[in-house]
Protein backbone atom coordinates (compact mmCIF):
# COMPACT_ATOMS: atom_id res chain seq x y z
CA UNK A 1 0.00 0.00 0.00
CA UNK A 2 1.35 3.41 -0.95
CA UNK A 3 1.85 6.00 1.74
CA UNK A 4 -0.69 8.79 1.55
CA UNK A 5 0.88 12.16 0.83
CA UNK A 6 -0.07 15.54 2.27
CA UNK A 7 -2.36 17.52 -0.02
CA UNK A 8 -1.40 21.07 -0.94
CA UNK A 9 -4.40 23.09 -2.11
CA UNK A 10 -3.37 26.07 -4.26
CA UNK A 11 -4.80 28.61 -6.70
CA UNK A 12 -3.13 29.41 -10.02
CA UNK A 13 -1.32 32.74 -9.77
CA UNK A 14 -1.20 32.80 -5.96
CA UNK A 15 2.26 34.08 -4.90
CA UNK A 16 2.01 32.46 -1.45
CA UNK A 17 1.18 29.14 -3.10
CA UNK A 18 4.26 29.45 -5.32
CA UNK A 19 6.41 30.10 -2.23
CA UNK A 20 4.91 27.07 -0.48
CA UNK A 21 5.63 24.85 -3.51
CA UNK A 22 9.22 26.11 -3.67
CA UNK A 23 9.75 25.58 0.09
CA UNK A 24 8.28 22.07 0.15
CA UNK A 25 10.29 21.06 -2.93
CA UNK A 26 13.53 22.52 -1.53
CA UNK A 27 12.99 20.61 1.73
CA UNK A 28 12.13 17.39 -0.14
CA UNK A 29 8.61 17.16 1.28
CA UNK A 30 6.45 15.05 -1.03
CA UNK A 31 2.87 16.23 -1.56
CA UNK A 32 -0.08 16.04 -3.92
CA UNK A 33 -0.69 19.39 -5.61
CA UNK A 34 -4.36 20.32 -6.07
CA UNK A 35 -5.38 23.48 -7.94
CA UNK A 36 -8.78 24.39 -6.49
CA UNK A 37 -9.52 26.73 -9.41
CA UNK A 38 -9.39 23.73 -11.75
CA UNK A 39 -11.37 21.38 -9.47
CA UNK A 40 -14.59 22.67 -7.89
CA UNK A 41 -14.94 19.52 -5.77
CA UNK A 42 -11.46 20.03 -4.34
CA UNK A 43 -12.29 23.68 -3.60
CA UNK A 44 -15.35 22.60 -1.64
CA UNK A 45 -13.30 19.94 0.19
CA UNK A 46 -10.67 22.54 1.13
CA UNK A 47 -13.33 24.94 2.44
CA UNK A 48 -14.89 22.14 4.50
CA UNK A 49 -11.51 21.08 5.94
CA UNK A 50 -10.20 24.54 6.75
CA UNK A 51 -13.30 26.63 7.27
CA UNK A 52 -12.09 29.21 4.74
CA UNK A 53 -11.36 29.68 1.03
CA UNK A 54 -7.79 31.01 1.04
CA UNK A 55 -4.72 29.23 -0.23
CA UNK A 56 -2.27 27.74 0.28
CA UNK A 57 -3.84 25.13 2.53
CA UNK A 58 -1.96 21.98 3.52
CA UNK A 59 -3.77 18.86 4.75
CA UNK A 60 -1.74 16.07 6.33
CA UNK A 61 -2.77 12.41 5.93
CA UNK A 62 -3.85 12.26 9.58
CA UNK A 63 -6.22 15.18 9.04
CA UNK A 64 -4.08 18.03 10.38
CA UNK A 65 -4.67 21.25 8.43
CA UNK A 66 -2.59 24.40 8.02
CA UNK A 67 -4.73 27.00 6.26
CA UNK A 68 -3.81 30.27 4.55
CA UNK A 69 -0.19 30.06 5.67
CA UNK A 70 3.16 31.66 4.97
CA UNK A 71 6.27 29.52 4.47
CA UNK A 72 7.63 30.61 7.87
CA UNK A 73 4.83 28.52 9.45
CA UNK A 74 5.77 25.29 7.65
CA UNK A 75 8.76 24.16 9.80
CA UNK A 76 6.75 24.44 13.02
CA UNK A 77 3.71 22.69 11.54
CA UNK A 78 5.69 19.91 9.84
CA UNK A 79 7.86 19.03 12.84
CA UNK A 80 4.79 17.31 14.29
CA UNK A 81 4.77 14.87 11.33
Secondary structure, 3 states (H helix, E strand, C coil): CCCCCEEEEECCCCHHHHHHHHHHHHCCCCEEEEECCCCHHHHHHHHHHHCCCCCCEEECCCCCEEECCCHHHHHHHHCCC
